[in-house]
Amino acid sequence: MTTKLNQNNSSDINDEHLQRPYSSSLRHFDKEASGYKIRKHRIEKGWTQSYIAKVLGISIPAVSKIEADQTELTVSRIKQFASIFEVPLITLMPGNYADISRKNDEEITELNQILEEKDQRILELQRKVIELYGIVTGH
C-alpha cells in the first residue's frame, strides 16, 4: 500500500520539528520500543501524527500515546503501522532484531553451503549406483 502525505494540508506539518535531526527529537525514547520505531519511521516519511491518525482511523492523542509507549500495542496494530510505512513487521516489533537478523543471515549462508555439499554427495552416490547397476546387469 502506498500512502502519501496530503500536500494541501500543510498546517499539519511542523517544519521546525522536521528539520531537527532525528536523534535529538528521539533521544529520550527507548530505541528498542515499538513506539520509538513508529515515531522514527513517521518522521522519516515527513508525516504528522494527525496524518497517521487519519490513515489508521484513530485519534491524534492515541498516536501520541503509541509513540510515547504509553499504550500496549497489539500485533495487528503494529502490522497496520508496518503496512503504511511499507516495512517488514519485525522492524517495528519491540526489541533489537538487527543482531538476530544478521545471525539468521549467517546461519542461512552456512546452511546453504551444507546443502550444496549434501547435493554434491547425493550426485556422487547416484553416479555410483548407476555404475554398480551397469556392472550387475552387464550394461
PyMOL commands that place a pseudoatom at each C-alpha (Angstrom):
pseudoatom trace, name=CA, resn=MET, resi=1, chain=A, elem=C, hetatm=0, pos=[0.000, 0.000, 0.000]
pseudoatom trace, name=CA, resn=THR, resi=2, chain=A, elem=C, hetatm=0, pos=[1.487, 3.332, -0.990]
pseudoatom trace, name=CA, resn=THR, resi=3, chain=A, elem=C, hetatm=0, pos=[0.491, 6.206, 1.233]
pseudoatom trace, name=CA, resn=LYS, resi=4, chain=A, elem=C, hetatm=0, pos=[1.333, 9.835, 0.555]
pseudoatom trace, name=CA, resn=LEU, resi=5, chain=A, elem=C, hetatm=0, pos=[1.109, 12.934, 2.688]
pseudoatom trace, name=CA, resn=ASN, resi=6, chain=A, elem=C, hetatm=0, pos=[-1.656, 15.258, 1.622]
pseudoatom trace, name=CA, resn=GLN, resi=7, chain=A, elem=C, hetatm=0, pos=[0.315, 18.270, 0.435]
pseudoatom trace, name=CA, resn=ASN, resi=8, chain=A, elem=C, hetatm=0, pos=[-2.738, 20.541, 0.667]
pseudoatom trace, name=CA, resn=ASN, resi=9, chain=A, elem=C, hetatm=0, pos=[-2.893, 20.156, 4.431]
pseudoatom trace, name=CA, resn=SER, resi=10, chain=A, elem=C, hetatm=0, pos=[0.414, 21.854, 5.231]
pseudoatom trace, name=CA, resn=SER, resi=11, chain=A, elem=C, hetatm=0, pos=[-0.946, 23.109, 8.563]
pseudoatom trace, name=CA, resn=ASP, resi=12, chain=A, elem=C, hetatm=0, pos=[-0.419, 19.551, 9.862]
pseudoatom trace, name=CA, resn=ILE, resi=13, chain=A, elem=C, hetatm=0, pos=[3.341, 19.876, 9.371]
pseudoatom trace, name=CA, resn=ASN, resi=14, chain=A, elem=C, hetatm=0, pos=[5.587, 21.416, 11.996]
pseudoatom trace, name=CA, resn=ASP, resi=15, chain=A, elem=C, hetatm=0, pos=[8.583, 22.398, 9.812]
pseudoatom trace, name=CA, resn=GLU, resi=16, chain=A, elem=C, hetatm=0, pos=[10.797, 23.251, 12.758]
pseudoatom trace, name=CA, resn=HIS, resi=17, chain=A, elem=C, hetatm=0, pos=[10.292, 19.787, 14.235]
pseudoatom trace, name=CA, resn=LEU, resi=18, chain=A, elem=C, hetatm=0, pos=[11.007, 18.042, 10.934]
pseudoatom trace, name=CA, resn=GLN, resi=19, chain=A, elem=C, hetatm=0, pos=[14.210, 19.999, 10.348]
pseudoatom trace, name=CA, resn=ARG, resi=20, chain=A, elem=C, hetatm=0, pos=[15.729, 18.930, 13.663]
pseudoatom trace, name=CA, resn=PRO, resi=21, chain=A, elem=C, hetatm=0, pos=[17.989, 15.876, 13.491]
pseudoatom trace, name=CA, resn=TYR, resi=22, chain=A, elem=C, hetatm=0, pos=[16.113, 12.672, 14.266]
pseudoatom trace, name=CA, resn=SER, resi=23, chain=A, elem=C, hetatm=0, pos=[18.442, 11.807, 17.102]
pseudoatom trace, name=CA, resn=SER, resi=24, chain=A, elem=C, hetatm=0, pos=[17.626, 14.992, 19.026]
pseudoatom trace, name=CA, resn=SER, resi=25, chain=A, elem=C, hetatm=0, pos=[13.873, 14.582, 18.636]
pseudoatom trace, name=CA, resn=LEU, resi=26, chain=A, elem=C, hetatm=0, pos=[14.040, 10.893, 19.553]
pseudoatom trace, name=CA, resn=ARG, resi=27, chain=A, elem=C, hetatm=0, pos=[16.915, 10.695, 22.045]
pseudoatom trace, name=CA, resn=HIS, resi=28, chain=A, elem=C, hetatm=0, pos=[14.763, 10.349, 25.160]
pseudoatom trace, name=CA, resn=PHE, resi=29, chain=A, elem=C, hetatm=0, pos=[12.894, 7.309, 23.826]
pseudoatom trace, name=CA, resn=ASP, resi=30, chain=A, elem=C, hetatm=0, pos=[13.778, 3.635, 24.312]
pseudoatom trace, name=CA, resn=LYS, resi=31, chain=A, elem=C, hetatm=0, pos=[15.203, 2.803, 20.894]
pseudoatom trace, name=CA, resn=GLU, resi=32, chain=A, elem=C, hetatm=0, pos=[14.091, -0.815, 21.140]
pseudoatom trace, name=CA, resn=ALA, resi=33, chain=A, elem=C, hetatm=0, pos=[10.459, 0.090, 21.869]
pseudoatom trace, name=CA, resn=SER, resi=34, chain=A, elem=C, hetatm=0, pos=[7.820, -0.080, 19.147]
pseudoatom trace, name=CA, resn=GLY, resi=35, chain=A, elem=C, hetatm=0, pos=[6.698, 3.493, 19.834]
pseudoatom trace, name=CA, resn=TYR, resi=36, chain=A, elem=C, hetatm=0, pos=[10.182, 4.842, 19.179]
pseudoatom trace, name=CA, resn=LYS, resi=37, chain=A, elem=C, hetatm=0, pos=[10.423, 2.882, 15.933]
pseudoatom trace, name=CA, resn=ILE, resi=38, chain=A, elem=C, hetatm=0, pos=[6.978, 4.060, 14.798]
pseudoatom trace, name=CA, resn=ARG, resi=39, chain=A, elem=C, hetatm=0, pos=[7.847, 7.680, 15.590]
pseudoatom trace, name=CA, resn=LYS, resi=40, chain=A, elem=C, hetatm=0, pos=[11.168, 7.371, 13.748]
pseudoatom trace, name=CA, resn=HIS, resi=41, chain=A, elem=C, hetatm=0, pos=[9.502, 5.991, 10.609]
pseudoatom trace, name=CA, resn=ARG, resi=42, chain=A, elem=C, hetatm=0, pos=[6.793, 8.643, 10.729]
pseudoatom trace, name=CA, resn=ILE, resi=43, chain=A, elem=C, hetatm=0, pos=[9.346, 11.445, 10.963]
pseudoatom trace, name=CA, resn=GLU, resi=44, chain=A, elem=C, hetatm=0, pos=[11.468, 9.898, 8.203]
pseudoatom trace, name=CA, resn=LYS, resi=45, chain=A, elem=C, hetatm=0, pos=[8.389, 9.898, 5.964]
pseudoatom trace, name=CA, resn=GLY, resi=46, chain=A, elem=C, hetatm=0, pos=[7.686, 13.520, 6.870]
pseudoatom trace, name=CA, resn=TRP, resi=47, chain=A, elem=C, hetatm=0, pos=[4.239, 12.617, 8.161]
pseudoatom trace, name=CA, resn=THR, resi=48, chain=A, elem=C, hetatm=0, pos=[2.431, 14.165, 11.107]
pseudoatom trace, name=CA, resn=GLN, resi=49, chain=A, elem=C, hetatm=0, pos=[0.641, 12.415, 13.930]
pseudoatom trace, name=CA, resn=SER, resi=50, chain=A, elem=C, hetatm=0, pos=[-2.542, 13.900, 12.517]
pseudoatom trace, name=CA, resn=TYR, resi=51, chain=A, elem=C, hetatm=0, pos=[-1.927, 12.244, 9.156]
pseudoatom trace, name=CA, resn=ILE, resi=52, chain=A, elem=C, hetatm=0, pos=[-1.183, 8.861, 10.765]
pseudoatom trace, name=CA, resn=ALA, resi=53, chain=A, elem=C, hetatm=0, pos=[-4.339, 9.187, 12.879]
pseudoatom trace, name=CA, resn=LYS, resi=54, chain=A, elem=C, hetatm=0, pos=[-6.441, 9.801, 9.752]
pseudoatom trace, name=CA, resn=VAL, resi=55, chain=A, elem=C, hetatm=0, pos=[-4.903, 6.867, 7.876]
pseudoatom trace, name=CA, resn=LEU, resi=56, chain=A, elem=C, hetatm=0, pos=[-5.428, 4.459, 10.784]
pseudoatom trace, name=CA, resn=GLY, resi=57, chain=A, elem=C, hetatm=0, pos=[-8.776, 5.866, 11.883]
pseudoatom trace, name=CA, resn=ILE, resi=58, chain=A, elem=C, hetatm=0, pos=[-7.602, 6.648, 15.412]
pseudoatom trace, name=CA, resn=SER, resi=59, chain=A, elem=C, hetatm=0, pos=[-7.246, 9.879, 17.391]
pseudoatom trace, name=CA, resn=ILE, resi=60, chain=A, elem=C, hetatm=0, pos=[-4.151, 12.081, 17.408]
pseudoatom trace, name=CA, resn=PRO, resi=61, chain=A, elem=C, hetatm=0, pos=[-3.741, 11.535, 21.189]
pseudoatom trace, name=CA, resn=ALA, resi=62, chain=A, elem=C, hetatm=0, pos=[-3.821, 7.774, 20.515]
pseudoatom trace, name=CA, resn=VAL, resi=63, chain=A, elem=C, hetatm=0, pos=[-0.933, 8.136, 18.038]
pseudoatom trace, name=CA, resn=SER, resi=64, chain=A, elem=C, hetatm=0, pos=[0.939, 10.275, 20.564]
pseudoatom trace, name=CA, resn=LYS, resi=65, chain=A, elem=C, hetatm=0, pos=[0.470, 7.650, 23.302]
pseudoatom trace, name=CA, resn=ILE, resi=66, chain=A, elem=C, hetatm=0, pos=[1.617, 4.887, 20.922]
pseudoatom trace, name=CA, resn=GLU, resi=67, chain=A, elem=C, hetatm=0, pos=[4.786, 6.810, 20.058]
pseudoatom trace, name=CA, resn=ALA, resi=68, chain=A, elem=C, hetatm=0, pos=[5.446, 7.527, 23.745]
pseudoatom trace, name=CA, resn=ASP, resi=69, chain=A, elem=C, hetatm=0, pos=[4.945, 3.821, 24.592]
pseudoatom trace, name=CA, resn=GLN, resi=70, chain=A, elem=C, hetatm=0, pos=[2.059, 4.664, 26.896]
pseudoatom trace, name=CA, resn=THR, resi=71, chain=A, elem=C, hetatm=0, pos=[-0.194, 2.236, 25.035]
pseudoatom trace, name=CA, resn=GLU, resi=72, chain=A, elem=C, hetatm=0, pos=[0.232, -1.521, 24.818]
pseudoatom trace, name=CA, resn=LEU, resi=73, chain=A, elem=C, hetatm=0, pos=[0.262, -2.364, 21.106]
pseudoatom trace, name=CA, resn=THR, resi=74, chain=A, elem=C, hetatm=0, pos=[-1.244, -5.494, 19.620]
pseudoatom trace, name=CA, resn=VAL, resi=75, chain=A, elem=C, hetatm=0, pos=[0.499, -7.294, 16.785]
pseudoatom trace, name=CA, resn=SER, resi=76, chain=A, elem=C, hetatm=0, pos=[-2.391, -6.367, 14.493]
pseudoatom trace, name=CA, resn=ARG, resi=77, chain=A, elem=C, hetatm=0, pos=[-1.880, -2.657, 15.268]
pseudoatom trace, name=CA, resn=ILE, resi=78, chain=A, elem=C, hetatm=0, pos=[1.875, -2.978, 14.660]
pseudoatom trace, name=CA, resn=LYS, resi=79, chain=A, elem=C, hetatm=0, pos=[1.031, -4.689, 11.351]
pseudoatom trace, name=CA, resn=GLN, resi=80, chain=A, elem=C, hetatm=0, pos=[-1.057, -1.657, 10.392]
pseudoatom trace, name=CA, resn=PHE, resi=81, chain=A, elem=C, hetatm=0, pos=[1.891, 0.659, 11.028]
pseudoatom trace, name=CA, resn=ALA, resi=82, chain=A, elem=C, hetatm=0, pos=[4.244, -1.667, 9.143]
pseudoatom trace, name=CA, resn=SER, resi=83, chain=A, elem=C, hetatm=0, pos=[1.844, -1.645, 6.206]
pseudoatom trace, name=CA, resn=ILE, resi=84, chain=A, elem=C, hetatm=0, pos=[1.568, 2.128, 5.931]
pseudoatom trace, name=CA, resn=PHE, resi=85, chain=A, elem=C, hetatm=0, pos=[5.332, 2.561, 6.392]
pseudoatom trace, name=CA, resn=GLU, resi=86, chain=A, elem=C, hetatm=0, pos=[5.934, -0.277, 3.912]
pseudoatom trace, name=CA, resn=VAL, resi=87, chain=A, elem=C, hetatm=0, pos=[8.411, -2.055, 6.192]
pseudoatom trace, name=CA, resn=PRO, resi=88, chain=A, elem=C, hetatm=0, pos=[8.566, -5.643, 7.473]
pseudoatom trace, name=CA, resn=LEU, resi=89, chain=A, elem=C, hetatm=0, pos=[6.603, -6.227, 10.684]
pseudoatom trace, name=CA, resn=ILE, resi=90, chain=A, elem=C, hetatm=0, pos=[9.733, -7.240, 12.589]
pseudoatom trace, name=CA, resn=THR, resi=91, chain=A, elem=C, hetatm=0, pos=[11.253, -3.766, 12.143]
pseudoatom trace, name=CA, resn=LEU, resi=92, chain=A, elem=C, hetatm=0, pos=[8.533, -2.287, 14.379]
pseudoatom trace, name=CA, resn=MET, resi=93, chain=A, elem=C, hetatm=0, pos=[8.400, -5.063, 16.973]
pseudoatom trace, name=CA, resn=PRO, resi=94, chain=A, elem=C, hetatm=0, pos=[9.877, -4.232, 20.381]
pseudoatom trace, name=CA, resn=GLY, resi=95, chain=A, elem=C, hetatm=0, pos=[13.472, -5.363, 20.848]
pseudoatom trace, name=CA, resn=ASN, resi=96, chain=A, elem=C, hetatm=0, pos=[16.665, -5.298, 18.836]
pseudoatom trace, name=CA, resn=TYR, resi=97, chain=A, elem=C, hetatm=0, pos=[16.222, -7.589, 15.874]
pseudoatom trace, name=CA, resn=ALA, resi=98, chain=A, elem=C, hetatm=0, pos=[19.206, -6.310, 13.865]
pseudoatom trace, name=CA, resn=ASP, resi=99, chain=A, elem=C, hetatm=0, pos=[21.577, -8.738, 15.594]
pseudoatom trace, name=CA, resn=ILE, resi=100, chain=A, elem=C, hetatm=0, pos=[19.101, -11.584, 15.269]
pseudoatom trace, name=CA, resn=SER, resi=101, chain=A, elem=C, hetatm=0, pos=[18.618, -10.826, 11.592]
pseudoatom trace, name=CA, resn=ARG, resi=102, chain=A, elem=C, hetatm=0, pos=[22.383, -10.718, 10.997]
pseudoatom trace, name=CA, resn=LYS, resi=103, chain=A, elem=C, hetatm=0, pos=[22.826, -14.042, 12.826]
pseudoatom trace, name=CA, resn=ASN, resi=104, chain=A, elem=C, hetatm=0, pos=[19.980, -15.544, 10.812]
pseudoatom trace, name=CA, resn=ASP, resi=105, chain=A, elem=C, hetatm=0, pos=[21.628, -14.394, 7.577]
pseudoatom trace, name=CA, resn=GLU, resi=106, chain=A, elem=C, hetatm=0, pos=[24.894, -16.011, 8.659]
pseudoatom trace, name=CA, resn=GLU, resi=107, chain=A, elem=C, hetatm=0, pos=[23.095, -19.231, 9.602]
pseudoatom trace, name=CA, resn=ILE, resi=108, chain=A, elem=C, hetatm=0, pos=[21.230, -19.273, 6.297]
pseudoatom trace, name=CA, resn=THR, resi=109, chain=A, elem=C, hetatm=0, pos=[24.503, -18.858, 4.391]
pseudoatom trace, name=CA, resn=GLU, resi=110, chain=A, elem=C, hetatm=0, pos=[26.087, -21.667, 6.387]
pseudoatom trace, name=CA, resn=LEU, resi=111, chain=A, elem=C, hetatm=0, pos=[23.067, -23.947, 5.869]
pseudoatom trace, name=CA, resn=ASN, resi=112, chain=A, elem=C, hetatm=0, pos=[23.071, -23.214, 2.128]
pseudoatom trace, name=CA, resn=GLN, resi=113, chain=A, elem=C, hetatm=0, pos=[26.719, -24.291, 1.992]
pseudoatom trace, name=CA, resn=ILE, resi=114, chain=A, elem=C, hetatm=0, pos=[25.903, -27.503, 3.843]
pseudoatom trace, name=CA, resn=LEU, resi=115, chain=A, elem=C, hetatm=0, pos=[23.001, -28.166, 1.450]
pseudoatom trace, name=CA, resn=GLU, resi=116, chain=A, elem=C, hetatm=0, pos=[25.274, -27.622, -1.533]
pseudoatom trace, name=CA, resn=GLU, resi=117, chain=A, elem=C, hetatm=0, pos=[27.776, -30.121, -0.117]
pseudoatom trace, name=CA, resn=LYS, resi=118, chain=A, elem=C, hetatm=0, pos=[24.980, -32.640, 0.515]
pseudoatom trace, name=CA, resn=ASP, resi=119, chain=A, elem=C, hetatm=0, pos=[23.671, -32.158, -3.038]
pseudoatom trace, name=CA, resn=GLN, resi=120, chain=A, elem=C, hetatm=0, pos=[27.145, -32.898, -4.402]
pseudoatom trace, name=CA, resn=ARG, resi=121, chain=A, elem=C, hetatm=0, pos=[27.377, -36.024, -2.235]
pseudoatom trace, name=CA, resn=ILE, resi=122, chain=A, elem=C, hetatm=0, pos=[23.961, -37.187, -3.492]
pseudoatom trace, name=CA, resn=LEU, resi=123, chain=A, elem=C, hetatm=0, pos=[25.093, -36.745, -7.107]
pseudoatom trace, name=CA, resn=GLU, resi=124, chain=A, elem=C, hetatm=0, pos=[28.242, -38.773, -6.387]
pseudoatom trace, name=CA, resn=LEU, resi=125, chain=A, elem=C, hetatm=0, pos=[26.187, -41.556, -4.804]
pseudoatom trace, name=CA, resn=GLN, resi=126, chain=A, elem=C, hetatm=0, pos=[23.733, -41.562, -7.731]
pseudoatom trace, name=CA, resn=ARG, resi=127, chain=A, elem=C, hetatm=0, pos=[26.645, -41.985, -10.169]
pseudoatom trace, name=CA, resn=LYS, resi=128, chain=A, elem=C, hetatm=0, pos=[27.956, -44.915, -8.103]
pseudoatom trace, name=CA, resn=VAL, resi=129, chain=A, elem=C, hetatm=0, pos=[24.519, -46.549, -8.050]
pseudoatom trace, name=CA, resn=ILE, resi=130, chain=A, elem=C, hetatm=0, pos=[24.256, -46.204, -11.832]
pseudoatom trace, name=CA, resn=GLU, resi=131, chain=A, elem=C, hetatm=0, pos=[27.764, -47.571, -12.231]
pseudoatom trace, name=CA, resn=LEU, resi=132, chain=A, elem=C, hetatm=0, pos=[27.050, -50.545, -9.946]
pseudoatom trace, name=CA, resn=TYR, resi=133, chain=A, elem=C, hetatm=0, pos=[23.743, -51.192, -11.712]
pseudoatom trace, name=CA, resn=GLY, resi=134, chain=A, elem=C, hetatm=0, pos=[25.663, -51.361, -15.005]
pseudoatom trace, name=CA, resn=ILE, resi=135, chain=A, elem=C, hetatm=0, pos=[28.164, -53.819, -13.538]
pseudoatom trace, name=CA, resn=VAL, resi=136, chain=A, elem=C, hetatm=0, pos=[25.451, -56.070, -12.033]
pseudoatom trace, name=CA, resn=THR, resi=137, chain=A, elem=C, hetatm=0, pos=[23.269, -56.112, -15.172]
pseudoatom trace, name=CA, resn=GLY, resi=138, chain=A, elem=C, hetatm=0, pos=[26.188, -56.248, -17.594]
pseudoatom trace, name=CA, resn=HIS, resi=139, chain=A, elem=C, hetatm=0, pos=[25.320, -52.979, -19.338]
for i in range(1, 139): cmd.bond("trace and resi %d" % i, "trace and resi %d" % (i + 1))
show_as sticks, trace
zoom trace
